[in-house]
C-alpha cells in the first residue's frame, strides 16, 4: 500500500485495513464448490520467498520495525500486527530460529520495546501512523478501532506462542490504551467481525464488540443480494477479513458456510466473464494508491465494485492480489484457486511478492508488508491443516531366527511435505535400521530387519511413524511373525545319465524352488510331512512322493530328464555345421546348442514328450526350420535327424 499523505492514510485506516493470523482447523461444510483439488504448491518455498520482504534493508528498518511498503517507510498498528503474526509463523515454519540476531526472539523484543516506549497521542492511545525508521509519530491524529483490534489479535497470538512474554505483552497493551477503542467497534460486515475479536480476546466485551461478534448469527435473516447466482448477505464482503479470520481465529462452522458462498460467487463471475476473480484490498503504484474490491458493496448497493474512501466508486481494472490468490488456495485448494495462484506467480521477486496482477495481465510493482505477511500466514495454515501422509508397505511378514530381511515402505503426500520418520520395535529382540530418517514426500524408505538366532517364535510388532511438518503424525504397524526354525532340506536333482539337472522346479508342499547349475535346491525352515514333485518346462519329471522331515536332510532325485543328440544335414546329406538348435516344450525354452563340424549337437535338460526343435543360423538372425520330435521315457532315446535347407545355392 503506497501511502501518499497522513490524511489519505487515516481515511484508509478508519474504514479498516486487514491482516491474517491462525485458525487451526477448517471444514468446508455446506460448500457449493465442486472443483476437485490438483497437486499443491510448495508452501514452504512460498513462505520463504514472502519472508524475504522482512529483511533489514528491504522491508525492515534498523530499529527492527516493518515498512508498510518499500516505498513508504511508515507503519500503522495494523502493519505492526501483520509483522508480529508473520514472525510467529516464520518461526513455526523454520524460516528463522528463535535465538540469535534477527531471530524470532530478537525481532519480537524490538517490537515490544517500541510499543513500550513510543510516543502516544494526548488521548492516551497510539497515533495513527509512526515512522518505522525513527519511531516517531507520522501523523497528528490517533489510531482507530480496526488497527487497534488487529494489533490486539496478533498480541494474543504472541502471548499463546510465547507465554514467557505474557507480562510484557499485557504491559504494552495497558500502556498503549488499546482497549479504549472497544466502544468504537462497528457492526457492518466481515471486517468489524474480524477485528472485534481483538477486544473480546483481551476481555473488553462492550456492547459494540458483542454486536460485531453476533454478525454471523444474523446473516441468514438479513437482506440478500445476487452475486452471479449466489445469494450473499448485504454487508461488507471482501476476501481480506475472511482470509485473516480463517487463518487466525477460532471460528464457528456457520462462518465457513458464508466463506464458501463467497468463493462460489467469485468462481461464478470467472465462469461468466472469463476474468480471474479474487476480490480483496491492496495497494497501487498510481492514484488512488489503495483500493477496496467489494464482493458486496454496501456503499453503492452493487456487487463486485472497486472503491476508494476518497473517490468512492471508481472505474479501474480489478486486480488479482497475490495475497488473496495464495490465501484462497491455502483454504480451498481446488482447481480454481490453483489457477489464481498460477496467474499471480510472476509477482515473485527476490525481495518478496509484488501486490498482484490486474485482469489484463499487468503487474502491480509494489512490495508491501500486508501482502507478504499474509502469504507467510497462508503457508503455515495450509501445512497445519494438511491431511496425514499415506504409508504403503507390508502389513505382515514371516521370518525365522537368524534371518535378515529388507522392508520397503513408500510415504507420499500431495503437498511434498518434509517428514521425519521413526521406527520402533516395542519390547522385542528384533533390530531395525535405520531407526530414524528424514526426507520430503514422496519418500522411499528401506529398512533392514534383523532377527537374532535366540529370538523365540511368536508375533512381534514394528511401528513406522511419520511426522509431517506441522501436521499430525500417522503410523503403520507391521506384524513380524517369527516362525519355529525347522530344518534344512537339500535336494540333489540328477538327469537320466546321472549328471546335474539345472532349472528344474522342485515343489515341496506349498514351497517351490529351482535347481541351480549343479542341480541343487535348498529349502530352509521346513518341518513335517510334505508331497515332493518336480517339473521341467511344466512337464512332470518324477512321480509324486511323500517325505517327512524331522532333521536336516538331503534327498537325491533321479529325474526323467534326458540328453538328446540332434544331427543336422543339408538337402544333399552333408553335415550342417554352426547351426543353432533350440528346444522348446509348449513354447517354454529348454536348452540350446551349436552343431559341430559333423552337424551334431547335444541338447541337455529335455523332459519326456513332444519337443519342438528350432534351427537358426549361428547368429540367430535367420530361422532355418522347426520340427517336432518325441522323447520317450526309456533308455532308447530317439536321436533325431533333421534336414536343413542350406543357404548356399550349390547345396540345393
N, C-alpha and C positions, 0 to 999 in steps of 0.2 A: 504494500500500500504506500504509494508515494504521497507524503504529507506536504501540502503546499503552504499552509499557514495554521497557527493555533486555532483560529476561528473555524476553519474548514474541518480541522481535526476534531474539535469539540462537537461540532454538528454531527459528525460521524459517530463519535463515541456515544452521544446521548441516545441515538437510535439503536445502539447495541452492536458491537463487534462480537466476534466469537472465537472459541478455541476448542480443542479436542482433548479428552482425557480417557479414563479407562473403565470399561464395563466388562465384567469377567464371564458373561455368558449370554449368548444370543440365540434366539429361536425364531424361525420365520413362520409362526402360526398365522393363518389367515391370508397368506400372500396370494396374489393373483399372478405372480410371475411364473411362467412355465418354461423358462430358458434353462437348459442344463449347463452345469459348470464345465469349463475347459481346464486344461492344465494351468496351474497357478504361476504367478510371477515369483521372482526371487525376492522375498520380503526383506531379508537381511541386507541385500545389496541396495534395495530402495532406501532403507533406513540409513545405511552408511552414507549413501550419496546425499540424502537430505541433511544429515548431521554435519556435513562439511560446511554448511552455512554458519554453524555456531562455533567457528574457529576464530581466535584472535586475529584481527586484521581483515576479517571477512565480514561477518555479521555480529561481531563481538568487540566491545571496546576494551581498552586497557584496564578499566575498572571491573571488568567481568560482567557488564550489562549488555543486553542484546539490543541491536538496532531493529526498529520496525521494518526498515528496508535498508539495503546497502547505500542507497542514495539519500536517506533521511535518518540521521543519527539521533533519533529521539525514540521514546517508548512511552506507552501508556501502561496502566496496571493490567490491561488485557494482554498486552505484549509480554509483560513480565510473567503473567500466568502461563502463557504459551511456553516460555523458556523453562520455567520450573517443571512443567509437565514433560517437556522434551528431555530435560536432564534425567528425570526419574526413568523414563523409558529407554534412554540411551544406556543407562547403567544396567537395566534389566536385560537389554539386548546384547550386552557385552561390547558396546561401541566405545565405552570409556570405563576405566577402573574406578573403584570408589576412592582410592587414595592417590596421592601424588599431585604434582602441578596440573591444573586443569582437569583433574579427576572429578568425579561427581561431588565428593565432599567439598573440595575447594570451590567449585562453581556454586554450590548451594549456599555455602557460608558467605561468599561475596554478595549474593542476592540478599540474604537475610541481614547482613551488615548494612547494606544500602537501605533496606526497609527500617532498620533500627535507628538510622541517623539522618535520613533525608529530610529536607525542609518540608513542613506541612503548611497547608492553607490556614488562614485565620479561623476557619470553621473547625479546625482540629481534624481535618481529613486530608488525603493526598491531593496534590494538584492533578489536573487532567493529563499533563504531559511533563516528562522530565528529559533532560539532555543526558544521553547514555554515556557521553564522554566525561562530563563534569559532575553529573549527579544533581545539577541544579534544575529548578522548575523551568519548563519551556513555555509556560502559559500562565496567565494570572488567575484563571478560573479553577474551581475544584473538579475532582473526578466525578463519577456518576454511578448509579446502581449496577449497571451492566458490567463495567470494568471491575468494580469492587467485588461483585458477585463471582466473576470469573477468576479473579485472583484468590478469593476465598476457597473456591473449589480446588485449585492447584495446591494451596497450602494444606488443605485437608488431605489430599493425596500424599503430600510430602510427610505429613505427620504420621500417616499409616505406614509409609515406606521407611521413614527414619524416626521411630518412636523416641530415640535418644535426643532428638531435637525438639520434642514436644514443648518444653518450657520456653525455648527461644521463639518458636513459632507463635505460641499463644501471646507472648510479649509483643511481637511486632504487630499482631492483629489488633490488640488493645491500643498500642501506641499510635497506630495509623487511623484509628477510629473507623475501621472498615464496616463495622456492623451498624453504624449510624445511617447508612444508605438503605437499610431494610424497609423503611416506611415509604421509599420511593420506587419500589419494585412495581413494574407494570403487569398487566394481565392481557396481552394482546396476541399471544401465539407461542411458537416453539422457542423463540429467543428468551422471552421472560421466564418460560417454564425451566429452561436450562439454568440461567444464572441465579434464579431464585433458590436453587439448591445450595448455593454457596452460603447463604444466610441460614437456611434450615440446618445444614450440617454443623454449623457453629452455634446453634441454639437461638438464633434471632427469629423467632416464629411469630412475626407480626401478621396482622390481618392481610396485608398486601402480599406477603410471602405465601400465606395459606391459599389465597385466591389464585395466585400464579401456579402453585403446585396442584391445584384442583383442576387445571385445564383439561387434562386427558380424560377425566371422568365425565366432562361435559360435552365433548366433541360430537358424540352421536346425536345430541339433541340440538346442535347448532344449525344455522343456515348453511346449506351446501352450495358449492359451485361446481360446474362441469369443467374438468381439465382433460381434454381429449378422451372423453368417455369414462373418466374416473371421477366419482363424487368425493370432493375434498371439503373439509370444513372452512368456513370463511374466517380464517385467522391468518396471521403472518406465517407463511411457509416458504422456507428455502432450505437447502441442504446443510448449510453451515451448523446451525444449532442441533440438527438431527444427528449429524456425524459426531459432534462433540459430546452430546448426551450419551450416545451408544458407547463411545469409547471410554467415557469417564464415570458415568453414573450407574447406580443400581436401579433399573427401570422396571415398571410393571409390564406385563405381557401386552396390555392394550396399546402401549406406546408403539410396539413393533407392528401392530395392525396398521396404524396410520403411516408409519415409516414405509411399509411395504406398498401401500397405496400410492404414496408419493413417488416411489421408484417406478411403479407401473405407469403413472401419468407421464413420466419422462420417457419411458420406453414407447408409450403410445405416440408421443409427439415425434419421436425419432421415426417410427413406422410411417407416420402421416406425412412428414416433411423431408425425411432423409437427412436431417440435421442432428448430429450427436448432441445430446442434452444432458447437462449436469449442472443445474442452476444453483448458484450459491452467491457469495460475495467475494470481492477481491480488488486488487489494485490495477491501475493503468499507468502507462508512461505519458499519457496526454490528458488534457482536461476531459472529464471532470476528476480524473486521478483515482477515483474509487467509485465502485458501483455495487448495487444490490440487484441480484437477479431473482425476482419473486416468482415462485411457482403459483402461489396465491397472493395477490397484491390487494391488501385492504384499503390502500390509498387511492387506487383507481377503480377497484371493483372488478378487475380483469385477472386473467391468469397468464403466466409466462411473460412478464414485463421486465424491463431494465430500468432501474430507478437510482436516483442520487438525491440526497436530502436537500441539496441546494437547488437542483434543477427539476426535481420530481421525475415524471416520466420522460425518458429521452429516447431518441432514435439512434440506437447503437447496436452493432452486431454482437449478439450474445457470445460469451466466452466459455469455453470448457476449461474451467480452472483445474490445474493439476491436482490440487489437494482434494477436490471433490471427486474427480475420476478415481484416484487411488483410494480415497476413503470409502467410496461406494463399493469398490471391488473388495476391500478388506471385509466388508459386512456381507455382501450378497454373493460375490464370487461366481457370477454367471457369464454367459457369452456376451451379454450386453455390456456389463461393467468391464469385462476384459477388452472389448472394443474401445471403450473410453480410455482405458489405460494405454493401449497401443496408440491411440490418437494423440495423447499428450506426452508420449515418452521422449519426443525430441526436445522437451524442455529440460532434460537432464544436463547439468553442466558440472565442471569440477568444483564449483562453489555452492552446490545445491540445485534445486529445481526452480526454473522460472515460473511465473504465475500461471501461464496457461497458453492455450491456442484458441483463437476465435473460430466461429463456424466456417469461415472462408479459408482456414488453414494458416492464418497469420499469427506469429509468435508474439507473446507479451513479454518483452525482455525486462522483467522486473524480478529481483530476488528479495523475498520477504521472510520474516520470522514466522508469520502465521501459516504460510504455505508449508515450509519445511518442518515446523514443529508438528503440524497435523499429519504429515507423511510418516514421521517417526512414531507418532501415536497409532496410526493405522497399521503399521508393520507389527508393532507389539500386540495389538488387538488380534490381527489375523493369525499370528503364530500362537497366541494364547487359546484361541477358540478352535484351533485345528483339530480334526478328528485324529484318533490314535493311528499310528502306522500299522501296517499289516506285517505279520511274520509268517512266512511259509517254510515249513520244514517237517521232518518226521514226527509222528506222534508216539511211535513205539518202535523199539528195536530189540532184537535178541542178540545177546553176546555171551561169551564164555570166559571163565577165568583165564588170564594171560593174554586176552585179546587187546589190540589197539585199533580203534575204529574211527573213521573220519565222518563227521557230521556236517551237513550243509544246510544253511538257513538263508533265506532271501528276505530282506527287510525293505519295505517300499512305502512311499507316501507321495501324494501328488504335489506337495509343497517343496520337495527336495530338502527336507529338514535335516539339520545337523542332529545326530543322535549319539547317545552313549549307551553302550551295551555292557551288561554284567551277567555273568554265568555262575550259577550256584548249584551245588550238589548237597542238599541238606543231609546231615548225618550219615555220610557214606564214605566208603574207602575208594570210590571211583575218583579218578583225576581227570580234570578237563582243562585244556589250554587252547587259547588264552582265556583268562577269566574276565578280562575287560577289553573293550575295543571302542573306538570312536570312528565316526565317518559321517557321510552325508548320503541320504537316500537318493536313489536305490543303492542298497549295500548288500554285497555277498559276504556272508560270514561262514568261515570254515573252522570247525572245532576238532580237536583231537581228543578222543575219549579213551582213557587207558584203564583197563580192568586188571588188577593185580591177581596173581595166582592164588592168593589167600582169600579172595573175595568169595563170600558164601552165596550160593544160589538164592535168588529172590528178586523182588522188584524194587528198583531204585529210581530216583527222580532227578532229572536235570532241568533247571528252570532258566530260561533265557529271558531277561528283562531288558526292554528297550525304553529308554527315557528320551522322548523328543524334546527339542528346545522349547521351553515354556509350556508344553502341553503335558497331559497326564501320561504316566508310563503304561506300557502294555507288556504282558508276559505270555510266553508259550511254555507249556510243560511237556517234557519228553519222558515217557516211561521206558526205563532201561531194565530189561528182564535178563538177569544173569542165570543162564541155564546150568544144570549139572555138567561137569566137564566131559563125561562119557569116555569113549575110546577112539583110537585111530585105526581105520581100515585102509590098507594099501592094496590096490588092485593091480595085478600084472597081467596085461592082455597080450596074448600071442596069436599070430596068424596060423594058418593050416600048416605052414612049413616050420613053425616054432620061432619065428622072428617077431620082433616087437610090432604091435598093431597100433599105430597112432590114429588120432582123430576119431576114435570110437566113443560113442556116447554111452556112458555107464549110468544105469538108473538103479538107485538104491532106495526103495520105498518112495518117499517124496523128494529125495535128494537126487541131483544129477551132477555128473562130472564128465570131462572129456580127457581121454588119454593123451599124454604128451608124446614127444618124438620117440621116447624109449618105451612107449606102451604102458605107462603107469598113470594111475589116478589115485588121489588121496582124499579120503573122507574123514574129517575130524569130528569129535564130539558126538559119536554115534553110540547107541546102547539099545540092545533088544533084538527083536527078530524082524527081518526085512525080506522083501522079494527083490532078487537081483536079476536084472536083464541088461542086454547090451544091443545097440543098433549101430549100423553104419550106413549113412545115407538114407536113414529111415527104414532100413531092412534089418529085421532081427537076425543076429549072428550067433546067438546061443538060445537054448531053451530056458525059460524062467526057472530059477532055483531059489530055495529058501536058505537064508543064512542067519545065524544067531550070533550076536557079538556080546561077549562077556569079558573081553580083554582086548588089548591091541592085537590086531590080526593082519595076515597077508593072504590074499586069495589069488591063485593063478588061473586065468581063464584061457582055454584053447578055443579059439573062435572060428567060425566058418567065414574066414577071410582069406582070400587067395591072391596068388600072383598069376597074371595071365601074360603069356608070350604072344605078341602080335607080330605077324610078318607082312610087310608091305611090299607089293610088287607093282611094276608098271604093266601096261597092257601087253607088252611083249614078254613079260615074265622076268624082267631084270629087277634086281633089288632096288627099292626106292629108299635112298638114304636121306638123312636130315629132314625127316618128316615128323612133325609134332603130332603125337597121338594123345587124345584126351578121352577119359572115361567118365560117363555120367549114369546116374540112376534117377529116373523121374526128375530130370533137369538139375539134379544136385551133382556138383562136381566131385569126383572121387580122387583121381590122380592123373598124371601126365608123364610122357617120356618121349625122347627123340630116338628115331630109328638109327641104327648104326650102318656101317658100310654094307652089311649083309641085309639091310632092310628090316632088321628085327629090333623090337623094343619090349621091355618088360613093364607092364602096368602092375603096380602094387596096390594093396588095400581094396580089393574088389570083393563085394559080397555076392552071394548066390543070386541067380535070377537073370532076367533080361537086362543087359547092359548096353547103353548106346556108346559107340566108339566114333569119335570125330577126328578127321585128319586135316592138318593145316600145313602150309609151308612153314619152314623153320622159324620165320619171323612172325608167324600167325596173321599175316596180312590177307592171305587167300585161303579159304576153306576148300579142301580137295574132295570132300565127300563125307558121308556118315553111314554107319552100319549098325545093326543090332546083333549082338552075339548073346549066346546063352551060356551062363556059367552054372555048371551043375555042382551040387553039394557032395561030390565024391572025389576020390583021388585021381580020377581020369578027367582032369580039366581040359576042355577043348582049347587048343591053341589056334585061334582063327587066322585065316589068311585073307588079307584084303587087297584088292586090285585098285590101283590109283591111276587116274588119268594124268599122264605126265605133262609137264609144261613145255617140254621140248618137242618140236614138230617131228623130229626124226624118230622119236619113240612111238608115235601114234600110228 
